[in-house]
Amino acid sequence: MLLHTPCCTLRPFHPADAPSVARHADDRGIWRNLRDRFPHPYTLADAEAFIAHVADARPVTHFAIDVAGDAVGSVALRLGTDIERRSAEIGYWLGASYRGRGIAVAAVVAATEYAFGTLDLVRVFAVPFVHNVASVRVLERAGYVREGTMRRSAVKDGVVLDQHLYAVVRD
C-alpha cells in the first residue's frame, strides 16, 4: 500500500526503518504534542517494538512518511468502533529537519483521502493541544475545520491542557 504525494510517500513501516524512526522521533518537542503512549526518550528498541506492532495490521492504518527512502515521520488513523465505526482519529508527527516544506500537510491529505476512499469512513478528526499552533496550521491547510475547543480535556507532562477538535467529513 503506497500513497504518493508530490513531496513524500506514505507506506507501511519496515523493520529497516527503525534507526531512522528512532533518530527523528527522539525529540522532546514531538513527544510534547503527542499522546503519552509515544515514549520519550525514543530509543531504537521503541522504534523496533512499534514497527513490529503495526507491521501486520489489516487494514493498514499506520504509515511511514517516506522522503527519499527514509522514514522521517508517521501518520496514523485510529479507527473508531461501535457507533463510531465510520470515523477515525488522525495523528501524525514529522522529524524537525523536514518541517516547513508542506510534507505534513501532504501526508494528512493523503491519509484522509485513504480513509474516505479505501476505508469508507465518513469522518476523520484530530485533537491537537491548543498550544500546538503548527499542527493546527497543518490541519487547516489539509481542509480540516475546527469544531470547538475541549477545555481542560488532557493532561500532558503534568499540566492540564485544552484541546481543539478538528474534523473533515465526507458528504
C-alpha positions in Angstrom: 0.0 0.0 0.0 1.7 3.2 -1.2 0.2 6.6 -1.2 2.2 9.1 -3.3 2.2 12.8 -2.9 4.4 15.4 -4.7 6.7 15.6 -1.6 6.5 12.3 0.2 5.2 8.7 0.0 3.1 7.1 2.7 3.9 3.4 3.1 3.8 0.7 5.7 6.7 0.6 8.1 9.5 -1.9 7.5 11.9 -3.2 10.2 14.8 -1.4 8.4 13.0 1.9 9.3 13.8 1.6 13.0 17.0 3.6 13.1 15.5 6.5 11.1 12.3 6.4 13.1 14.3 6.4 16.4 16.5 9.3 15.2 13.7 11.5 14.2 11.2 10.6 17.0 13.7 11.2 19.8 12.6 14.8 20.1 11.0 16.3 23.2 9.1 18.7 21.0 7.4 15.8 19.2 6.7 14.0 22.5 5.2 17.2 24.0 2.5 17.2 21.4 1.5 13.5 21.3 -0.2 11.0 23.5 1.7 9.6 26.4 2.0 6.2 24.7 4.6 7.8 22.5 7.8 7.4 24.6 10.5 9.9 25.4 13.3 9.4 25.1 12.5 7.4 22.0 15.0 4.6 21.5 15.9 2.1 18.8 14.1 -0.5 20.9 11.0 1.7 21.0 11.1 2.0 17.2 11.5 -1.7 16.7 8.6 -2.5 19.0 6.3 0.0 17.4 7.2 -1.3 13.9 6.6 -4.9 15.0 3.3 -3.9 16.5 1.9 -2.3 13.4 3.6 -4.4 10.7 0.8 -6.9 10.1 -2.2 -4.8 11.0 -5.0 -5.0 8.4 -6.3 -2.7 7.2 -3.1 -0.6 7.1 -3.6 2.3 9.4 -0.1 3.4 10.3 2.1 4.8 7.6 5.7 5.9 7.5 6.2 9.3 5.9 8.9 8.5 3.5 11.1 11.2 2.0 13.9 10.0 -0.4 13.8 6.5 1.1 13.9 7.5 4.8 11.0 7.2 7.3 11.0 10.7 8.7 7.7 10.7 10.4 4.4 8.9 10.7 0.7 9.4 10.1 -1.9 7.0 11.5 -5.6 6.5 11.7 -7.1 5.2 14.9 -10.3 3.6 13.7 -13.5 4.1 15.7 -15.6 1.2 16.9 -19.3 0.6 17.7 -21.4 3.6 16.8 -18.2 5.5 15.7 -17.1 2.7 13.3 -17.2 5.1 10.3 -14.8 7.6 12.0 -11.1 7.7 12.8 -8.8 9.9 14.7 -5.7 11.0 12.7 -2.4 11.6 14.4 1.0 12.5 12.9 4.5 13.6 13.6 7.4 14.7 11.4 11.1 15.0 12.1 12.2 18.6 12.8 14.5 18.8 9.8 11.6 18.1 7.4 9.1 20.7 8.7 8.1 23.8 6.8 8.1 22.0 3.4 4.4 21.0 3.2 5.2 17.4 3.9 2.9 17.1 6.9 0.0 18.7 5.0 0.5 16.3 2.1 0.7 13.3 4.4 -2.5 14.3 6.2 -4.3 14.9 2.9 -3.2 11.6 1.5 -4.2 9.7 4.7 -7.5 11.4 4.8 -8.3 10.5 1.2 -7.3 6.9 2.0 -9.7 7.0 5.0 -12.6 8.1 2.8 -11.8 6.1 -0.3 -10.3 2.8 0.9 -11.6 2.5 4.4 -15.0 4.0 3.5 -15.1 6.3 6.5 -17.3 9.4 6.7 -15.4 11.4 9.4 -11.7 11.9 10.3 -10.9 14.1 13.3 -7.9 15.3 15.3 -7.5 16.8 18.8 -4.3 18.9 18.8 -3.4 20.7 22.0 -4.3 24.4 21.8 -0.6 25.3 22.2 0.3 23.2 19.1 -0.1 26.0 16.5 1.9 24.2 13.9 -0.4 21.2 14.0 -3.4 23.4 13.8 -2.0 25.0 10.6 -1.4 21.6 9.1 -5.0 20.5 9.8 -6.4 23.8 8.4 -4.3 23.6 5.3 -5.4 20.0 4.8 -9.1 21.1 4.8 -10.0 20.3 8.4 -12.4 22.6 10.2 -12.3 23.5 13.9 -15.5 22.3 15.6 -14.6 23.5 19.1 -12.3 23.6 22.0 -12.4 20.9 24.6 -11.5 22.7 27.8 -9.2 21.1 30.3 -9.5 17.8 28.5 -6.0 16.4 28.6 -3.0 16.1 30.9 0.5 16.2 29.4 3.7 16.4 31.3 1.8 17.1 34.5 -0.2 20.1 33.0 -3.9 20.2 32.4 -4.5 21.4 28.8 -7.2 22.4 26.4 -7.5 20.6 23.0 -9.1 21.8 19.8 -11.4 19.4 17.9 -10.8 19.5 14.2 -12.6 17.3 11.6 -13.3 16.8 8.0 -16.4 14.9 6.8 -17.2 13.2 3.6 -20.5 14.3 2.1 
